[in-house]
Amino acid sequence: MANIRIKSQWFGSGAAKTPQQTASAMAFITWRVSQNMLKQMRSANFDIDIGSQYFAFTHEVLVFLTQVLDRMAFERMGAEARAVFITALVKRVAEVLQENEDTWLGAPAAGQPSHYDVFIDLFNELADHYADFGFDANGPDFAFVRYLGHRIETFMPEKDKHWVVDQIMAIEVPEAVKMIQDALQNVLSTEPRAPRRARTATSGD
């Protein structure tokens, strides 16, 4: 994942961002990280086909990463700001996901829940599960990460089931969490950044 480039800082005065602004920025970053993880898995010869399996993987990773961000927010924000942040984050992630699922899979039939609602329901269901796992300055604990691995294992082909949990735990999650940690630190930073230098015009005879 080291090759992915993510903008996680704004130019400007360095004023503190609102929880909604932070959530908007982190939703985009979280989506990018989830898609890069999927790309890396496919590059490592795990079969994740475009279609329902592709989005099942994306759903699980997005829930996991939003849970990680919720724990980070707990450490960095007050209770009220954290609640506003995580609510806005999950809703924005669900919107981005729905845009992509509607494009690739088509909108659900009339009377069926939208892709947005399916993701929100999954987040709410798994929030209780992830709440049982530990999280510290180093990130999610062994059980936290293993749970994601085992959930992904359920929809992988037989040839990949033996290896996918190790790949998720040892390679993919540590890199993804590090990117999310760095991005949130940058987004929350109130240290002003200098504007880009204007290019110096040169001329010659």
C-alpha positions, 0 to 999 in steps of 0.5 A: 500500500505504500504507493498510494498517495492521499491528500489529508491536509488542507492549505490555509490558516490551520484553524480547527476543522469541524467534526463534519469537515473531518468526517468528510475528509476521512470518508474519502480517505477511508474509501481510497484505503479500502480500494487499495487494500482490495487491489493489493489482495488481487495483486497477491493472487486472491480471487476477488471478482468484480460483482457481489464478492468485490463489494462484500469485501469492500463492505467488510473493510469499510466497517472495520476501518470506520470502527478503527476511526471511531476508536481513534476519535474516542482518544482525540475528541470529546464525546459530543464531537466524536458522536457527530464525527462518526455519524457523519463519517459512516453516512458519507462512506455509505453514500460513496459506496452506494454510488459505486454499487449502483453503478456496478451492480445496479440499484436494488429492485423496488421494495428492496433496501438501498445499498446505502441502507444495507451498509448502515445496517451492517455497520450497526450490527458489527459495531456491537461485535467490534466493541468487544475487542481491544484498541490501544496506541498501536491500533486494533488488537489481535482479536479485532483484526482476526475478526475481520479476517474471518469475516472475509474468509467466508466469501473467498474461494476454497483455494484462498481460505487457508491463506486469506486470514494471514494476509489480512492480519499480517500485511493488509491491515497493519498498512491500512491502519497506519495510513488511516492513523497518519491521515487522521492526525494530519486532518486534525492538525491545526498547524498552518501549512505554507501555500505552494510556492509560485513558480519562478518564471525564467527566460533566456535569449 
